[in-house]
């Protein structure tokens, strides 16, 4: 039996956790360090209908972190 898989556009693997200090947050592996982080840090990530914004990264573990935000403005094209 052959199994097929497809690439999901605009998707990234993340781990969801709750922290007393940061609330709900996503942790994302960034194996290429800052080269990966700089591609993500200005983005808003959406998970399960919730929006998350960049709060920092750990260069020792090569992980970056996004915190859940309650207020996000959407930029619309004219």
N, C-alpha and C positions, 0 to 999 in steps of 0.2 A: 504494500500500500504506500502510495506517495502522498506526502503532506506538503501543502503549499502555504506560504506566508507572503504577506504583502507589507510594504513600507507604509507607515502611517505618516502623512504629511504633517509637518510642524509639530511633531511629538518628541518628547525626551523622557528618558527613564528618571524617576524621582522617588524618594522615600518620604512619606508623610509622617510627621510626628507632632506631638504637643509638648510644649515646654512652658514652665511657669514664667520664665523670663521673657520669651518671645511669643508665646501663644502657639497657634498652629503654624507650622513651617514645613517647607519642602527642602530636602537636601539632595543635591545633584553632584554626581561624580564628574570631576573635570581633570582627566588624566594628563592633558597637555598644559595644566596650570593656567597662568594668566592668559595665554592665547585662547583658551576655551572660555574663561570667565568674561573677558572683554566682549565676547559675542553675545553673552546672556545678560550682563548687568544692567542694561538699559531697557530690558524687555519686561513686560507684565506676563506672568504665566497664569494660565487658568487650569484649575484642577477641580473636577466635580462641581462646576458652577461657581467656584470661589476664585478670586484674584489674589495673586501673590507678587510682591515686589522684592527686589534684591536688597539684602541687608549686610552681606559680607561673605568672606571666604576664608578657608583655612588652608594655607599654602603647604603646611606639613602633611595634611591628609588629602590634599587635592580635592576638596569639596567646597561647593558654594551653597549659600543659604538664601531662601526667599521666605518672607513673612506674609501672612494673610493680611490683606488690606480691605477695609470696609468701603472706602470711597475711591473709586477709579473713574476718571473722565475718559470718554471715548472721543477720539479725533475723527471727524467725518470729512470725507472729500466732498468738494462742491460739485 
